[in-house]
C-alpha cells in the first residue's frame, strides 16, 4: 500500500512549523510506528533529516507515542495507542495527516515531539489515583 503522509515538521520550539508531504510504501502488517521507522530510513538514505517522534514501549502501555492522525488522538482505533495501530486500519485512506498532540501545557520540541514535563511533574507529585480504571 502506498500512502501520502502529510507530517508536521518543526525544527525547534521557537521555529515556525508546517506540514511536509512524503510518500511511503507500507505493508498492511506494519504498525504505524514501523511505517514511520521505514520513512525515517528512507529520509536518512536521501540525506534528509528524519522525522522526530516519541515512542517508548511499543507495546500499547506507555502512551508516549501521542500523535494525532487525521484529526484523531492516537489514530483511528479507539482506546488504542498509536504503536498498536496498523497500516491495514488505513487501507481506505491513502492520505494521512500526522501531527503532534497540541496543548498549551505541552509545547512542541521538534516535529512530532512535545514537552511532557508538565505531565511528569504531576506524576512525580503523586497526582494520580491508585484505583484501577480499566485498560485500553
C-alpha positions as CSV (number, residue, x, y, z in Angstrom):
1,X,0.0,0.0,0.0
2,X,1.3,3.4,-0.9
3,X,0.5,6.4,1.4
4,X,0.9,10.1,1.1
5,X,1.9,11.3,4.5
6,X,1.5,15.0,5.5
7,X,3.7,15.3,8.5
8,X,4.1,18.3,10.8
9,X,7.8,19.4,10.7
10,X,9.1,22.0,13.1
11,X,12.8,22.3,13.7
12,X,12.5,23.7,17.3
13,X,10.2,25.1,19.9
14,X,10.7,28.7,18.7
15,X,10.6,27.9,15.0
16,X,7.6,28.1,12.6
17,X,6.3,24.6,11.6
18,X,4.4,23.4,8.6
19,X,3.2,20.2,7.0
20,X,5.6,18.4,4.6
21,X,4.4,15.7,2.3
22,X,6.1,12.3,1.8
23,X,5.2,9.1,0.0
24,X,5.9,5.7,1.5
25,X,5.0,2.1,0.7
26,X,4.0,0.2,3.7
27,X,2.9,-3.4,4.4
28,X,-0.6,-3.8,5.8
29,X,1.0,-5.7,8.7
30,X,3.3,-2.8,9.7
31,X,2.4,-0.9,12.8
32,X,2.1,2.8,12.4
33,X,5.4,3.4,14.1
34,X,7.1,0.8,12.0
35,X,5.9,2.7,8.9
36,X,7.4,5.9,10.5
37,X,10.7,4.0,11.0
38,X,10.7,3.0,7.3
39,X,10.1,6.6,6.3
40,X,13.0,7.7,8.5
41,X,15.2,5.1,7.0
42,X,14.3,6.4,3.5
43,X,14.8,10.0,4.6
44,X,18.2,9.2,6.1
45,X,19.4,7.4,2.9
46,X,18.3,10.5,0.9
47,X,20.4,12.7,3.2
48,X,17.3,14.4,4.8
49,X,16.5,14.9,8.5
50,X,14.4,12.0,9.9
51,X,11.1,12.9,11.5
52,X,11.4,13.2,15.3
53,X,8.6,11.3,17.1
54,X,8.2,9.9,20.6
55,X,7.9,6.2,21.5
56,X,8.9,4.1,24.4
57,X,7.5,0.6,24.9
58,X,5.8,-0.1,21.5
59,X,3.5,-2.4,23.4
60,X,0.5,-0.2,23.9
61,X,1.3,0.6,27.5
62,X,3.1,3.9,28.0
63,X,1.2,6.2,25.6
64,X,4.3,8.2,24.7
65,X,3.5,7.8,21.0
66,X,0.9,10.5,21.3
67,X,0.3,11.5,17.7
68,X,-2.8,12.9,16.1
69,X,-3.6,11.0,12.9
70,X,-6.2,12.5,10.6
71,X,-7.5,14.6,13.5
72,X,-7.9,11.8,16.0
73,X,-5.6,11.3,19.0
74,X,-3.5,8.2,18.7
75,X,-5.2,7.2,15.5
76,X,-8.3,5.5,14.0
77,X,-8.8,2.7,16.5
78,X,-10.4,3.9,19.7
79,X,-8.8,3.1,23.1
80,X,-5.6,2.1,21.3
81,X,-2.2,3.8,21.3
82,X,-0.5,4.8,18.1
83,X,2.0,2.0,18.3
84,X,-0.8,-0.5,18.2
85,X,-2.5,1.0,15.1
86,X,-1.7,-1.0,12.0
87,X,-1.5,0.2,8.4
88,X,-4.3,-2.2,7.4
89,X,-6.5,0.1,9.5
90,X,-5.8,2.8,7.0
91,X,-6.1,0.8,3.8
92,X,-9.0,3.0,2.6
93,X,-7.2,6.2,3.4
94,X,-4.3,6.8,1.1
95,X,-3.5,10.3,2.5
96,X,-2.7,10.7,6.2
97,X,-2.2,13.9,8.2
98,X,0.2,13.3,11.2
99,X,0.8,16.0,13.8
100,X,1.8,16.3,17.4
101,X,-0.8,16.3,20.2
102,X,-1.2,20.0,20.9
103,X,-1.9,21.7,24.2
104,X,-0.5,24.8,25.8
105,X,0.9,22.8,28.6
106,X,2.8,20.5,26.1
107,X,4.7,22.8,23.7
108,X,6.3,21.3,20.6
109,X,10.0,20.5,21.0
110,X,10.6,19.2,17.4
111,X,8.4,17.7,14.7
112,X,6.1,15.3,16.5
113,X,7.7,15.5,19.9
114,X,6.1,17.6,22.7
115,X,7.5,18.6,26.1
116,X,5.7,16.4,28.5
117,X,7.5,17.8,31.6
118,X,4.2,19.3,33.0
119,X,2.7,15.9,33.0
120,X,5.8,14.4,34.5
121,X,5.7,16.9,37.4
122,X,2.1,15.9,38.2
123,X,3.0,12.3,38.3
124,X,6.1,12.9,40.4
125,X,4.0,15.0,42.9
126,X,1.7,12.0,43.3
127,X,-1.1,13.4,41.1
128,X,-2.6,10.1,40.2
129,X,-5.1,7.7,41.7
130,X,-4.3,4.1,42.6
131,X,-7.8,2.9,41.6
132,X,-7.9,0.6,38.6
133,X,-10.0,2.4,35.9
134,X,-9.8,-0.3,33.2
135,X,-7.4,-0.9,30.4
136,X,-7.3,0.4,26.8
